[in-house]
Amino acid sequence: MGFTGDTMDINTVISAPEYCFLKSDPFLGERIALLTFGGSISYGLNTPESDIDIRGIVMPEPADLLGCGFIAEDKAKQNEHYIYGANGFEQYIDRTTDTTLYVLGKIVALFYKCNPNTIEMLGCKPEHYAMVSEYGKLLLDNREIFLSKLAYGSFAGYARGQFQRLKNAIGKDNGSNVFKSISLADSIERIQRHLEEECKHYKRECLKMFVTDMSGNKITVNGIPVDAYDVGVLFNDTVTEITVDGKPISDEEVQLCFSLNIDMLPANEFSVVTNEITSCVKEFNKHLGHRNHKKDSYHLNKHAMHLLRLYFMAEDILTRGEIITYREKEHDLLMSIKTGEYFNSEQNTLSPEFFDMVNRMDKKLLTVYENSKLPERPDNAKVSRLLSDIHMKYLLSPKP
């Protein structure tokens, strides 16, 4: 569109003919609560070649709020732009313009979990917002109620997953079972807090995890004993040697093992725990089947840049209770990563300095999390009241 950097004006962008659906579609128009930029523009990390992504929030169908969402017309359900869930209309997607709008109830559920891809919508630059209704303003004015220590698990978990995919793309881990085992242990550990809250007789100490050989013996990698909870291993460049009691073993012999102590755990809680952990393992293994293909250097560097951005954003949330989407403070560092200053083109890999930087940020974020003054999770009553108030205002307002 001929716009770059801070000259990008969202109102000018959405006034282009290709965005006419924002006003003409019956599910959008006056139902839009807010629009904002997504992607590199929202982070202040765009270049003239960057795509324009639009993200937004839309009010629900009144019928969905009144429990009639399951009776959607077949014609609407067949529309490629409309995404339906169990409770009705949930998302609007226009792939041509890279535009995605979430229905209020759907987005609030994601905000509650401090989902990295959506919570950023609440921390954009003021001039990056458009079509902000009274409902959108209520969300922006109350953004702090969604911030909690859940941000650590959401952001760190997402960043570590991205890091693993980055290593896959540059062929650094060669599909090592060591990295897979620790990544899986990290995923399971992140649901342990949820299990403790949901099941009053269950404690995370009930489940111990170990990276072992096929006989259950603990392994050593590159001369260092491996702890299943040591995510720092994920940031190692490569696995060069795996041993048990000084004897080399193959990577295929490495596995993640559980030790359970669930004496007198009620049957209902046992069901919840086993279902959650089983689902986590299945989801993890499913994603392993979608390994990255080799990427070109531009996309590798872009991927690496966004990985660091996740850590910086999480640090702001946990230390200051602020959502800062536009990364002005780290702009030069992040752009240097994006433009390839940490990339070795001859070896098609990132520099050791980059891996060290990610490792330091991951450790720092854990310390920040442990010292954070944020609540463990958002106040359910406050979130519920905000959502209810917005829905009631909307239902009682005149409709066109």
Secondary structure as UniProt FT lines:
FT   HELIX           5..7
FT   HELIX           10..14
FT   HELIX           17..19
FT   HELIX           21..24
FT   TURN            26..27
FT   HELIX           29..31
FT   STRAND          32..38
FT   HELIX           39..43
FT   TURN            48..49
FT   STRAND          53..58
FT   HELIX           62..65
FT   TURN            66..67
FT   HELIX           69..71
FT   HELIX           74..77
FT   TURN            80..81
FT   STRAND          82..85
FT   TURN            86..87
FT   STRAND          88..94
FT   TURN            95..98
FT   STRAND          99..103
FT   HELIX           104..112
FT   TURN            113..114
FT   HELIX           116..119
FT   HELIX           120..122
FT   HELIX           126..128
FT   STRAND          129..130
FT   HELIX           134..141
FT   HELIX           143..146
FT   HELIX           150..169
FT   TURN            170..171
FT   TURN            174..175
FT   HELIX           177..198
FT   TURN            200..201
FT   HELIX           204..206
FT   STRAND          207..212
FT   TURN            214..215
FT   STRAND          220..221
FT   TURN            222..223
FT   STRAND          224..225
FT   TURN            228..229
FT   HELIX           231..235
FT   STRAND          242..244
FT   TURN            245..246
FT   STRAND          247..248
FT   HELIX           251..253
FT   STRAND          255..260
FT   TURN            263..264
FT   HELIX           267..288
FT   HELIX           297..320
FT   TURN            329..330
FT   HELIX           331..338
FT   TURN            339..342
FT   STRAND          343..344
FT   TURN            345..348
FT   STRAND          349..350
FT   HELIX           352..371
FT   HELIX           380..396
//
